[in-house]
């Protein structure tokens, strides 16, 4: 039963995080579009870009919430062979 509550809490946190980041990033895109661009197409593109950044960052954070921090990639091992000079 406690596991079910934990999953529900994680979903609530992720939905809250996603909505907030989507709205804030879209507003930042709209503001920057009004500030920097003249045509409506580029203004809407900046809003869409901001929304995409917000959704992407929320997805990354939610995957960290559900699955923990990602494991580090193994660093390449140095070879024992001597360097060849040409």
C-alpha positions in Angstrom: 0.0 0.0 0.0 2.8 2.4 0.8 4.4 1.7 -2.6 1.2 2.8 -4.3 1.2 6.1 -2.4 4.8 6.7 -3.3 4.0 6.2 -7.0 1.0 8.5 -6.7 3.2 11.1 -5.1 5.7 10.8 -7.9 3.0 11.2 -10.5 1.6 14.3 -8.8 5.1 15.8 -8.5 5.8 15.1 -12.2 2.5 16.6 -13.4 2.9 19.7 -11.3 6.5 20.1 -12.6 5.5 19.6 -16.2 2.6 22.1 -16.1 4.7 24.7 -14.4 7.7 24.3 -16.7 5.5 24.3 -19.8 3.7 27.5 -18.8 6.8 29.4 -17.6 8.8 28.4 -20.6 6.0 29.3 -23.0 5.7 32.7 -21.3 9.4 33.3 -21.6 9.2 32.4 -25.3 6.3 34.7 -25.8 8.1 37.6 -24.1 11.3 37.0 -26.0 9.3 36.7 -29.3 7.7 40.0 -28.6 11.0 41.6 -27.7 13.2 40.3 -30.6 11.0 39.3 -33.6 8.6 41.2 -35.8 6.7 38.6 -37.8 4.0 36.5 -36.1 5.5 33.3 -37.5 8.8 33.8 -35.7 7.0 34.9 -32.5 5.0 31.6 -32.5 8.1 29.7 -33.2 9.8 31.2 -30.1 6.7 30.2 -28.1 6.9 26.7 -29.4 10.6 26.5 -28.8 10.1 27.7 -25.2 7.3 25.1 -24.7 9.6 22.4 -26.1 12.4 23.3 -23.7 9.9 23.2 -20.8 8.5 19.8 -21.7 12.0 18.4 -22.3 13.4 19.6 -19.0 10.3 18.3 -17.2 10.7 14.9 -18.9 14.3 14.8 -17.8 13.5 15.6 -14.2 10.5 13.2 -14.1 12.7 10.4 -15.4 15.1 11.2 -12.6 12.3 11.2 -10.1 11.0 7.8 -11.2 14.2 6.0 -12.1 16.9 7.8 -10.0 19.9 9.5 -11.3 21.4 8.0 -14.4 24.5 5.8 -14.1 27.8 7.2 -15.3 29.2 5.9 -18.5 32.4 3.8 -18.1 35.5 5.8 -18.9 37.7 4.3 -21.6 40.6 2.3 -20.3 44.0 3.5 -21.4 45.8 0.9 -23.6 49.2 -0.5 -22.6 50.4 -0.4 -26.2 53.1 2.3 -26.9 52.1 5.2 -29.1 53.1 4.9 -32.7 55.1 7.7 -34.2 54.8 8.3 -38.0 
